[in-house]
Amino acid sequence: MTVGTLNSAIPSNKELQERWARLRSHKRATASVKLLVEWEDGDTRQQANGVTVDISNSGCMAIVAGDLPLRRHVRVIHPESGRCTEGEVVWRGHEAWDLGIAFTKPDDHFWGRLL
């Protein structure tokens, strides 16, 4: 019987990064961009300020000052440009305000020249 070592079973950091890059639909960039997130809570429109951690044409990871559950439909507004797009919360971090938002329609121009 052949016994492998634990280290041979765990991919290197570079291998993991290359794998995730192949799985992602769009290139990501680290960027701190202020944004506003709006959503409906019953009959009331809610909004919260946020700032991105990273961005892509298909969404962002952000810290948003609001309690947004998974699958919540949101509108993301880029205050600098006035652009807005629809999206959905697809990831929640272990910290209260960490979110991943996927845009309903990827937008090559939403973030401006940052990508």
C-alpha positions as CSV (number, residue, x, y, z in Angstrom):
1,M,0.0,0.0,0.0
2,T,1.3,3.4,-1.0
3,V,0.8,6.3,1.5
4,G,1.0,9.9,0.2
5,T,1.9,12.8,2.3
6,L,-0.6,15.4,3.3
7,N,1.5,18.1,1.6
8,S,1.1,16.3,-1.8
9,A,-2.7,16.4,-1.4
10,I,-2.9,20.1,-0.7
11,P,-2.5,22.3,-3.8
12,S,-0.1,25.2,-3.6
13,N,-1.4,28.8,-3.3
14,K,-0.4,29.5,-6.9
15,E,-2.3,26.4,-8.1
16,L,-5.4,27.5,-6.2
17,Q,-5.2,31.1,-7.6
18,E,-4.9,29.7,-11.1
19,R,-7.9,27.4,-10.6
20,W,-10.1,30.2,-9.3
21,A,-9.0,32.4,-12.2
22,R,-10.3,29.8,-14.6
23,L,-13.6,29.5,-12.8
24,R,-14.3,33.2,-12.6
25,S,-16.4,34.7,-15.4
26,H,-14.7,38.1,-15.3
27,K,-11.3,39.5,-14.3
28,R,-11.4,41.1,-10.8
29,A,-9.5,44.1,-9.5
30,T,-8.8,45.2,-5.9
31,A,-10.5,48.6,-5.6
32,S,-12.0,50.8,-2.9
33,V,-15.0,52.4,-4.5
34,K,-17.8,54.1,-2.6
35,L,-21.3,52.9,-3.5
36,L,-24.9,53.0,-2.4
37,V,-27.1,49.9,-2.2
38,E,-30.9,50.1,-2.3
39,W,-33.4,47.3,-1.7
40,E,-37.1,46.8,-0.9
41,D,-38.1,45.7,2.6
42,G,-41.8,45.1,2.3
43,D,-43.3,48.5,1.3
44,T,-40.2,50.4,2.4
45,R,-37.2,51.3,0.3
46,Q,-34.0,50.8,2.3
47,Q,-30.5,52.0,1.4
48,A,-27.0,51.7,2.9
49,N,-23.6,53.1,2.0
50,G,-20.8,50.8,1.2
51,V,-17.3,50.5,-0.1
52,T,-16.0,47.8,-2.4
53,V,-13.1,45.4,-1.6
54,D,-12.8,44.1,-5.2
55,I,-14.8,44.7,-8.4
56,S,-15.5,43.0,-11.7
57,N,-17.8,43.4,-14.7
58,S,-20.2,41.0,-13.1
59,G,-20.3,42.4,-9.5
60,C,-18.3,43.2,-6.4
61,M,-17.4,42.2,-2.9
62,A,-18.2,45.0,-0.6
63,I,-18.7,46.1,3.0
64,V,-22.2,47.5,3.2
65,A,-23.8,49.1,6.3
66,G,-27.0,47.1,6.0
67,D,-28.4,43.7,7.0
68,L,-28.9,42.1,3.6
69,P,-29.8,38.4,3.5
70,L,-28.6,36.0,0.7
71,R,-30.6,36.2,-2.5
72,R,-31.9,39.8,-1.7
73,H,-32.5,41.7,-4.9
74,V,-30.6,45.1,-4.8
75,R,-29.8,48.1,-6.9
76,V,-26.1,49.2,-6.8
77,I,-25.5,52.9,-7.4
78,H,-22.0,54.3,-8.2
79,P,-22.4,57.8,-6.8
80,E,-19.4,59.3,-8.7
81,S,-20.7,58.4,-12.1
82,G,-24.5,58.2,-11.3
83,R,-24.6,54.8,-13.0
84,C,-26.8,52.1,-11.4
85,T,-27.4,48.4,-12.0
86,E,-29.5,45.6,-10.6
87,G,-28.0,42.7,-8.7
88,E,-28.4,40.0,-6.1
89,V,-26.6,39.2,-2.8
90,V,-24.8,35.9,-3.5
91,W,-22.4,35.7,-0.6
92,R,-22.3,36.7,3.0
93,G,-19.1,36.8,5.0
94,H,-18.7,35.9,8.6
95,E,-18.5,39.6,9.4
96,A,-21.9,41.3,9.6
97,W,-21.5,43.6,6.6
98,D,-19.3,41.6,4.1
99,L,-21.3,40.9,0.9
100,G,-20.8,39.5,-2.6
101,I,-23.2,41.1,-5.1
102,A,-23.6,39.6,-8.6
103,F,-25.0,42.0,-11.2
104,T,-28.0,40.7,-13.1
105,K,-26.4,41.8,-16.4
106,P,-22.6,42.1,-16.4
107,D,-21.6,45.7,-17.3
108,D,-18.2,46.5,-18.8
109,H,-18.6,50.2,-18.1
110,F,-20.1,50.3,-14.6
111,W,-16.9,50.8,-12.7
112,G,-15.4,53.2,-15.3
113,R,-11.7,52.8,-16.0
114,L,-10.9,50.8,-12.9
115,L,-10.8,47.4,-14.7
